[in-house]
Amino acid sequence: MSYRWIISNNTDENAVNNLSQSINVSPTIARILAQRGITCFEDARRFFRPSLSDLHDPFIMSDMKAATERCIQAINDGEKLQFTVTTMLMAQILLQCYTCSLKVLILM
């Protein structure tokens, strides 16, 4: 199966050029970002290096609470966990969320 990217030409070229220069990326990457509504350095910073307040709550995904509880139970019970690429990614996201949450709690 092959895919072909179609990049729209309906973007403001001045905004694309300014974004390309301000974040040091090619005009093509800047155009793709601009089409996603990322048109300035600050928008790009929030997109590429979000703070916790910029991120969506992971628990709005269906069954996230049950999945988290199951992972914690498996870890506590010493079970071997088999991970697919998707579950490895989710485990990393959860780990980062918990690590960041702990840092915030410690600072409070």
N, CA, C and O atoms as a GROMACS GRO file, in nm:
protein
  432
    1MET      N    1   0.085  -0.117   0.000
    1MET     CA    2   0.000   0.000   0.000
    1MET      C    3   0.090   0.123   0.000
    1MET      O    4   0.182   0.133   0.082
    2SER      N    5   0.066   0.215  -0.089
    2SER     CA    6   0.146   0.337  -0.093
    2SER      C    7   0.056   0.458  -0.068
    2SER      O    8  -0.063   0.457  -0.099
    3TYR      N    9   0.116   0.558  -0.013
    3TYR     CA   10   0.045   0.681   0.018
    3TYR      C   11   0.113   0.796  -0.053
    3TYR      O   12   0.233   0.792  -0.078
    4ARG      N   13   0.037   0.897  -0.085
    4ARG     CA   14   0.093   1.016  -0.147
    4ARG      C   15   0.046   1.136  -0.067
    4ARG      O   16  -0.074   1.156  -0.046
    5TRP      N   17   0.142   1.216  -0.024
    5TRP     CA   18   0.108   1.336   0.050
    5TRP      C   19   0.068   1.445  -0.048
    5TRP      O   20   0.135   1.468  -0.148
    6ILE      N   21  -0.040   1.511  -0.017
    6ILE     CA   22  -0.083   1.625  -0.098
    6ILE      C   23  -0.076   1.748  -0.007
    6ILE      O   24  -0.149   1.759   0.091
    7ILE      N   25   0.013   1.839  -0.043
    7ILE     CA   26   0.034   1.959   0.038
    7ILE      C   27  -0.040   2.074  -0.029
    7ILE      O   28  -0.015   2.106  -0.145
    8SER      N   29  -0.131   2.133   0.045
    8SER     CA   30  -0.212   2.242  -0.008
    8SER      C   31  -0.125   2.366  -0.033
    8SER      O   32  -0.028   2.390   0.039
    9ASN      N   33  -0.160   2.441  -0.133
    9ASN     CA   34  -0.090   2.566  -0.163
    9ASN      C   35  -0.166   2.686  -0.110
    9ASN      O   36  -0.134   2.800  -0.143
   10ASN      N   37  -0.267   2.662  -0.028
   10ASN     CA   38  -0.352   2.770   0.024
   10ASN      C   39  -0.300   2.826   0.156
   10ASN      O   40  -0.378   2.849   0.249
   11THR      N   41  -0.170   2.848   0.166
   11THR     CA   42  -0.114   2.904   0.288
   11THR      C   43  -0.047   3.036   0.257
   11THR      O   44  -0.005   3.061   0.144
   12ASP      N   45  -0.039   3.120   0.358
   12ASP     CA   46   0.024   3.250   0.346
   12ASP      C   47   0.176   3.231   0.335
   12ASP      O   48   0.240   3.187   0.430
   13GLU      N   49   0.231   3.263   0.219
   13GLU     CA   50   0.374   3.240   0.195
   13GLU      C   51   0.463   3.322   0.288
   13GLU      O   52   0.572   3.278   0.325
   14ASN      N   53   0.417   3.442   0.327
   14ASN     CA   54   0.495   3.522   0.423
   14ASN      C   55   0.503   3.453   0.558
   14ASN      O   56   0.608   3.449   0.622
   15ALA      N   57   0.389   3.397   0.601
   15ALA     CA   58   0.386   3.324   0.728
   15ALA      C   59   0.474   3.200   0.720
   15ALA      O   60   0.545   3.169   0.815
   16VAL      N   61   0.470   3.129   0.608
   16VAL     CA   62   0.552   3.010   0.589
   16VAL      C   63   0.700   3.047   0.594
   16VAL      O   64   0.777   2.980   0.663
   17ASN      N   65   0.739   3.152   0.523
   17ASN     CA   66   0.880   3.194   0.522
   17ASN      C   67   0.926   3.240   0.660
   17ASN      O   68   1.036   3.207   0.703
   18ASN      N   69   0.842   3.316   0.729
   18ASN     CA   70   0.878   3.362   0.864
   18ASN      C   71   0.893   3.244   0.960
   18ASN      O   72   0.987   3.240   1.039
   19LEU      N   73   0.800   3.149   0.953
   19LEU     CA   74   0.806   3.031   1.040
   19LEU      C   75   0.930   2.948   1.006
   19LEU      O   76   1.000   2.902   1.096
   20SER      N   77   0.955   2.930   0.878
   20SER     CA   78   1.072   2.852   0.834
   20SER      C   79   1.200   2.911   0.891
   20SER      O   80   1.287   2.838   0.939
   21GLN      N   81   1.213   3.042   0.886
   21GLN     CA   82   1.334   3.108   0.937
   21GLN      C   83   1.339   3.108   1.090
   21GLN      O   84   1.445   3.087   1.148
   22SER      N   85   1.225   3.130   1.154
   22SER     CA   86   1.226   3.143   1.300
   22SER      C   87   1.253   3.011   1.371
   22SER      O   88   1.310   3.011   1.481
   23ILE      N   89   1.212   2.898   1.311
   23ILE     CA   90   1.238   2.770   1.378
   23ILE      C   91   1.338   2.684   1.302
   23ILE      O   92   1.362   2.568   1.338
   24ASN      N   93   1.396   2.742   1.196
   24ASN     CA   94   1.505   2.677   1.121
   24ASN      C   95   1.464   2.542   1.062
   24ASN      O   96   1.531   2.441   1.083
   25VAL      N   97   1.353   2.542   0.988
   25VAL     CA   98   1.309   2.422   0.917
   25VAL      C   99   1.288   2.460   0.770
   25VAL      O  100   1.286   2.577   0.734
   26SER      N  101   1.275   2.358   0.687
   26SER     CA  102   1.254   2.382   0.544
   26SER      C  103   1.117   2.448   0.522
   26SER      O  104   1.026   2.432   0.604
   27PRO      N  105   1.102   2.519   0.411
   27PRO     CA  106   0.971   2.577   0.380
   27PRO      C  107   0.860   2.472   0.370
   27PRO      O  108   0.745   2.501   0.403
   28THR      N  109   0.893   2.352   0.326
   28THR     CA  110   0.792   2.246   0.317
   28THR      C  111   0.739   2.208   0.455
   28THR      O  112   0.618   2.196   0.474
   29ILE      N  113   0.831   2.191   0.550
   29ILE     CA  114   0.789   2.159   0.688
   29ILE      C  115   0.710   2.276   0.746
   29ILE      O  116   0.608   2.256   0.811
   30ALA      N  117   0.757   2.398   0.721
   30ALA     CA  118   0.687   2.518   0.772
   30ALA      C  119   0.547   2.526   0.712
   30ALA      O  120   0.453   2.566   0.781
   31ARG      N  121   0.531   2.490   0.585
   31ARG     CA  122   0.400   2.492   0.520
   31ARG      C  123   0.306   2.390   0.584
   31ARG      O  124   0.189   2.420   0.608
   32ILE      N  125   0.356   2.270   0.610
   32ILE     CA  126   0.275   2.167   0.676
   32ILE      C  127   0.232   2.215   0.814
   32ILE      O  128   0.116   2.199   0.852
   33LEU      N  129   0.325   2.273   0.890
   33LEU     CA  130   0.292   2.325   1.023
   33LEU      C  131   0.188   2.436   1.013
   33LEU      O  132   0.093   2.440   1.091
   34ALA      N  133   0.206   2.526   0.916
   34ALA     CA  134   0.112   2.638   0.900
   34ALA      C  135  -0.028   2.587   0.868
   34ALA      O  136  -0.128   2.643   0.913
   35GLN      N  137  -0.036   2.478   0.791
   35GLN     CA  138  -0.166   2.421   0.759
   35GLN      C  139  -0.231   2.359   0.882
   35GLN      O  140  -0.353   2.338   0.884
   36ARG      N  141  -0.152   2.328   0.984
   36ARG     CA  142  -0.206   2.278   1.111
   36ARG      C  143  -0.237   2.392   1.208
   36ARG      O  144  -0.278   2.368   1.322
   37GLY      N  145  -0.217   2.516   1.162
   37GLY     CA  146  -0.245   2.632   1.247
   37GLY      C  147  -0.125   2.680   1.327
   37GLY      O  148  -0.139   2.768   1.413
   38ILE      N  149  -0.008   2.625   1.300
   38ILE     CA  150   0.114   2.664   1.370
   38ILE      C  151   0.182   2.768   1.283
   38ILE      O  152   0.242   2.734   1.180
   39THR      N  153   0.174   2.894   1.324
   39THR     CA  154   0.221   3.002   1.236
   39THR      C  155   0.328   3.090   1.296
   39THR      O  156   0.376   3.182   1.230
   40CYS      N  157   0.366   3.066   1.422
   40CYS     CA  158   0.470   3.149   1.484
   40CYS      C  159   0.559   3.062   1.573
   40CYS      O  160   0.529   2.945   1.598
   41PHE      N  161   0.667   3.121   1.618
   41PHE     CA  162   0.763   3.048   1.700
   41PHE      C  163   0.698   2.988   1.825
   41PHE      O  164   0.722   2.873   1.858
   42GLU      N  165   0.614   3.067   1.893
   42GLU     CA  166   0.552   3.019   2.017
   42GLU      C  167   0.458   2.902   1.992
   42GLU      O  168   0.454   2.807   2.070
   43ASP      N  169   0.381   2.907   1.882
   43ASP     CA  170   0.296   2.793   1.845
   43ASP      C  171   0.380   2.669   1.821
   43ASP      O  172   0.344   2.560   1.865
   44ALA      N  173   0.493   2.686   1.752
   44ALA     CA  174   0.583   2.573   1.724
   44ALA      C  175   0.643   2.518   1.853
   44ALA      O  176   0.657   2.397   1.868
   45ARG      N  177   0.679   2.606   1.945
   45ARG     CA  178   0.735   2.561   2.073
   45ARG      C  179   0.634   2.476   2.147
   45ARG      O  180   0.668   2.370   2.199
   46ARG      N  181   0.508   2.523   2.153
   46ARG     CA  182   0.404   2.446   2.222
   46ARG      C  183   0.378   2.312   2.153
   46ARG      O  184   0.346   2.214   2.220
   47PHE      N  185   0.393   2.308   2.020
   47PHE     CA  186   0.370   2.184   1.946
   47PHE      C  187   0.484   2.084   1.966
   47PHE      O  188   0.459   1.966   1.989
   48PHE      N  189   0.608   2.132   1.959
   48PHE     CA  190   0.723   2.042   1.968
   48PHE      C  191   0.771   2.018   2.111
   48PHE      O  192   0.828   1.912   2.139
   49ARG      N  193   0.750   2.112   2.200
   49ARG     CA  194   0.794   2.099   2.339
   49ARG      C  195   0.684   2.145   2.434
   49ARG      O  196   0.698   2.247   2.501
   50PRO      N  197   0.575   2.071   2.439
   50PRO     CA  198   0.462   2.115   2.520
   50PRO      C  199   0.491   2.102   2.669
   50PRO      O  200   0.566   2.016   2.712
   51SER      N  201   0.430   2.190   2.746
   51SER     CA  202   0.433   2.175   2.891
   51SER      C  203   0.314   2.086   2.928
   51SER      O  204   0.230   2.056   2.843
   52LEU      N  205   0.307   2.045   3.053
   52LEU     CA  206   0.196   1.960   3.095
   52LEU      C  207   0.062   2.027   3.070
   52LEU      O  208  -0.036   1.961   3.034
   53SER      N  209   0.056   2.158   3.090
   53SER     CA  210  -0.072   2.229   3.071
   53SER      C  211  -0.115   2.233   2.924
   53SER      O  212  -0.232   2.256   2.895
   54ASP      N  213  -0.020   2.212   2.831
   54ASP     CA  214  -0.053   2.211   2.689
   54ASP      C  215  -0.107   2.076   2.642
   54ASP      O  216  -0.167   2.066   2.535
   55LEU      N  217  -0.087   1.972   2.722
   55LEU     CA  218  -0.126   1.837   2.682
   55LEU      C  219  -0.271   1.806   2.719
   55LEU      O  220  -0.324   1.860   2.816
   56HIS      N  221  -0.332   1.719   2.642
   56HIS     CA  222  -0.467   1.673   2.675
   56HIS      C  223  -0.459   1.572   2.789
   56HIS      O  224  -0.358   1.504   2.806
   57ASP      N  225  -0.565   1.563   2.865
   57ASP     CA  226  -0.574   1.465   2.971
   57ASP      C  227  -0.581   1.326   2.910
   57ASP      O  228  -0.675   1.297   2.837
   58PRO      N  229  -0.482   1.237   2.938
   58PRO     CA  230  -0.484   1.105   2.875
   58PRO      C  231  -0.604   1.020   2.919
   58PRO      O  232  -0.638   0.923   2.852
   59PHE      N  233  -0.666   1.055   3.029
   59PHE     CA  234  -0.778   0.976   3.078
   59PHE      C  235  -0.910   1.004   3.006
   59PHE      O  236  -1.012   0.944   3.039
   60ILE      N  237  -0.908   1.095   2.908
   60ILE     CA  238  -1.029   1.111   2.827
   60ILE      C  239  -1.037   1.001   2.721
   60ILE      O  240  -1.141   0.983   2.658
   61MET      N  241  -0.928   0.926   2.701
   61MET     CA  242  -0.933   0.811   2.610
   61MET      C  243  -1.012   0.699   2.679
   61MET      O  244  -1.002   0.678   2.800
   62SER      N  245  -1.091   0.630   2.600
   62SER     CA  246  -1.174   0.526   2.660
   62SER      C  247  -1.088   0.417   2.722
   62SER      O  248  -0.987   0.376   2.665
   63ASP      N  249  -1.129   0.372   2.837
   63ASP     CA  250  -1.066   0.262   2.911
   63ASP      C  251  -0.924   0.291   2.960
   63ASP      O  252  -0.853   0.199   3.000
   64MET      N  253  -0.881   0.418   2.959
   64MET     CA  254  -0.746   0.451   3.006
   64MET      C  255  -0.733   0.419   3.155
   64MET      O  256  -0.629   0.370   3.199
   65LYS      N  257  -0.836   0.448   3.233
   65LYS     CA  258  -0.829   0.420   3.377
   65LYS      C  259  -0.813   0.270   3.401
   65LYS      O  260  -0.729   0.228   3.481
   66ALA      N  261  -0.893   0.190   3.332
   66ALA     CA  262  -0.884   0.044   3.349
   66ALA      C  263  -0.747  -0.008   3.303
   66ALA      O  264  -0.690  -0.095   3.368
   67ALA      N  265  -0.696   0.044   3.193
   67ALA     CA  266  -0.566   0.000   3.142
   67ALA      C  267  -0.455   0.037   3.240
   67ALA      O  268  -0.363  -0.041   3.262
   68THR      N  269  -0.463   0.156   3.296
   68THR     CA  270  -0.362   0.200   3.392
   68THR      C  271  -0.366   0.113   3.518
   68THR      O  272  -0.262   0.070   3.568
   69GLU      N  273  -0.485   0.088   3.567
   69GLU     CA  274  -0.499   0.004   3.687
   69GLU      C  275  -0.447  -0.137   3.661
   69GLU      O  276  -0.384  -0.198   3.748
   70ARG      N  277  -0.473  -0.188   3.541
   70ARG     CA  278  -0.426  -0.323   3.507
   70ARG      C  279  -0.273  -0.328   3.498
   70ARG      O  280  -0.212  -0.424   3.545
   71CYS      N  281  -0.213  -0.226   3.441
   71CYS     CA  282  -0.066  -0.219   3.434
   71CYS      C  283  -0.006  -0.212   3.573
   71CYS      O  284   0.092  -0.280   3.602
   72ILE      N  285  -0.063  -0.130   3.658
   72ILE     CA  286  -0.013  -0.117   3.796
   72ILE      C  287  -0.026  -0.249   3.870
   72ILE      O  288   0.065  -0.290   3.941
   73GLN      N  289  -0.140  -0.317   3.853
   73GLN     CA  290  -0.160  -0.447   3.917
   73GLN      C  291  -0.057  -0.548   3.868
   73GLN      O  292   0.001  -0.622   3.948
   74ALA      N  293  -0.035  -0.552   3.738
   74ALA     CA  294   0.063  -0.646   3.681
   74ALA      C  295   0.203  -0.620   3.734
   74ALA      O  296   0.276  -0.713   3.766
   75ILE      N  297   0.240  -0.494   3.743
   75ILE     CA  298   0.372  -0.458   3.796
   75ILE      C  299   0.382  -0.499   3.942
   75ILE      O  300   0.482  -0.558   3.984
   76ASN      N  301   0.280  -0.468   4.020
   76ASN     CA  302   0.281  -0.503   4.163
   76ASN      C  303   0.283  -0.654   4.185
   76ASN      O  304   0.341  -0.701   4.284
   77ASP      N  305   0.219  -0.731   4.095
   77ASP     CA  306   0.215  -0.876   4.109
   77ASP      C  307   0.336  -0.945   4.046
   77ASP      O  308   0.346  -1.068   4.050
   78GLY      N  309   0.426  -0.867   3.988
   78GLY     CA  310   0.546  -0.923   3.927
   78GLY      C  311   0.520  -1.000   3.798
   78GLY      O  312   0.598  -1.087   3.760
   79GLU      N  313   0.410  -0.969   3.732
   79GLU     CA  314   0.378  -1.037   3.607
   79GLU      C  315   0.470  -0.990   3.495
   79GLU      O  316   0.516  -0.876   3.494
   80LYS      N  317   0.496  -1.081   3.401
   80LYS     CA  318   0.569  -1.043   3.281
   80LYS      C  319   0.471  -0.976   3.187
   80LYS      O  320   0.361  -1.025   3.164
   81LEU      N  321   0.512  -0.865   3.133
   81LEU     CA  322   0.425  -0.792   3.041
   81LEU      C  323   0.479  -0.807   2.900
   81LEU      O  324   0.599  -0.793   2.876
   82GLN      N  325   0.390  -0.834   2.806
   82GLN     CA  326   0.428  -0.839   2.665
   82GLN      C  327   0.378  -0.712   2.599
   82GLN      O  328   0.261  -0.677   2.608
   83PHE      N  329   0.470  -0.644   2.534
   83PHE     CA  330   0.436  -0.515   2.475
   83PHE      C  331   0.444  -0.518   2.324
   83PHE      O  332   0.538  -0.573   2.266
   84THR      N  333   0.346  -0.460   2.260
   84THR     CA  334   0.354  -0.430   2.117
   84THR      C  335   0.411  -0.289   2.106
   84THR      O  336   0.432  -0.222   2.208
   85VAL      N  337   0.435  -0.244   1.988
   85VAL     CA  338   0.486  -0.108   1.970
   85VAL      C  339   0.388  -0.008   2.029
   85VAL      O  340   0.429   0.088   2.095
   86THR      N  341   0.261  -0.029   2.006
   86THR     CA  342   0.159   0.063   2.058
   86THR      C  343   0.160   0.064   2.211
   86THR      O  344   0.155   0.171   2.272
   87THR      N  345   0.166  -0.053   2.272
   87THR     CA  346   0.164  -0.055   2.419
   87THR      C  347   0.294  -0.001   2.476
   87THR      O  348   0.294   0.056   2.585
   88MET      N  349   0.405  -0.017   2.404
   88MET     CA  350   0.531   0.041   2.451
   88MET      C  351   0.521   0.193   2.450
   88MET      O  352   0.568   0.260   2.542
   89LEU      N  353   0.461   0.248   2.345
   89LEU     CA  354   0.442   0.392   2.337
   89LEU      C  355   0.352   0.440   2.450
   89LEU      O  356   0.382   0.540   2.515
   90MET      N  357   0.242   0.371   2.473
   90MET     CA  358   0.150   0.410   2.580
   90MET      C  359   0.217   0.399   2.716
   90MET      O  360   0.195   0.484   2.803
   91ALA      N  361   0.296   0.295   2.736
   91ALA     CA  362   0.367   0.279   2.863
   91ALA      C  363   0.463   0.395   2.885
   91ALA      O  364   0.475   0.446   2.997
   92GLN      N  365   0.532   0.437   2.780
   92GLN     CA  366   0.625   0.550   2.792
   92GLN      C  367   0.550   0.678   2.824
   92GLN      O  368   0.594   0.758   2.907
   93ILE      N  369   0.436   0.699   2.760
   93ILE     CA  370   0.355   0.818   2.787
   93ILE      C  371   0.308   0.816   2.932
   93ILE      O  372   0.316   0.918   3.001
   94LEU      N  373   0.259   0.702   2.978
   94LEU     CA  374   0.214   0.692   3.117
   94LEU      C  375   0.329   0.717   3.214
   94LEU      O  376   0.312   0.788   3.313
   95LEU      N  377   0.446   0.660   3.185
   95LEU     CA  378   0.562   0.681   3.271
   95LEU      C  379   0.598   0.828   3.278
   95LEU      O  380   0.626   0.881   3.386
   96GLN      N  381   0.598   0.895   3.164
   96GLN     CA  382   0.631   1.037   3.164
   96GLN      C  383   0.526   1.118   3.240
   96GLN      O  384   0.560   1.212   3.312
   97CYS      N  385   0.400   1.082   3.223
   97CYS     CA  386   0.293   1.153   3.296
   97CYS      C  387   0.310   1.136   3.447
   97CYS      O  388   0.301   1.232   3.522
   98TYR      N  389   0.335   1.012   3.489
   98TYR     CA  390   0.352   0.987   3.632
   98TYR      C  391   0.477   1.056   3.685
   98TYR      O  392   0.474   1.112   3.795
   99THR      N  393   0.587   1.054   3.609
   99THR     CA  394   0.710   1.119   3.651
   99THR      C  395   0.688   1.268   3.666
   99THR      O  396   0.729   1.328   3.765
  100CYS      N  397   0.623   1.328   3.567
  100CYS     CA  398   0.595   1.472   3.574
  100CYS      C  399   0.501   1.503   3.689
  100CYS      O  400   0.519   1.604   3.758
  101SER      N  401   0.400   1.419   3.711
  101SER     CA  402   0.306   1.441   3.821
  101SER      C  403   0.378   1.434   3.955
  101SER      O  404   0.351   1.514   4.045
  102LEU      N  405   0.468   1.338   3.969
  102LEU     CA  406   0.544   1.326   4.094
  102LEU      C  407   0.630   1.448   4.118
  102LEU      O  408   0.640   1.495   4.232
  103LYS      N  409   0.693   1.500   4.012
  103LYS     CA  410   0.776   1.619   4.027
  103LYS      C  411   0.691   1.738   4.072
  103LYS      O  412   0.732   1.816   4.157
  104VAL      N  413   0.571   1.749   4.012
  104VAL     CA  414   0.482   1.859   4.052
  104VAL      C  415   0.440   1.842   4.196
  104VAL      O  416   0.439   1.940   4.271
  105LEU      N  417   0.404   1.720   4.239
  105LEU     CA  418   0.364   1.697   4.377
  105LEU      C  419   0.478   1.726   4.474
  105LEU      O  420   0.455   1.782   4.582
  106ILE      N  421   0.600   1.687   4.436
  106ILE     CA  422   0.714   1.712   4.524
  106ILE      C  423   0.739   1.861   4.538
  106ILE      O  424   0.773   1.908   4.647
  107LEU      N  425   0.722   1.936   4.430
  107LEU     CA  426   0.743   2.080   4.435
  107LEU      C  427   0.636   2.153   4.513
  107LEU      O  428   0.659   2.263   4.563
  108MET      N  429   0.517   2.092   4.523
  108MET     CA  430   0.408   2.155   4.597
  108MET      C  431   0.437   2.136   4.743
  108MET      O  432   0.359   2.180   4.827
   0.00000   0.00000   0.00000
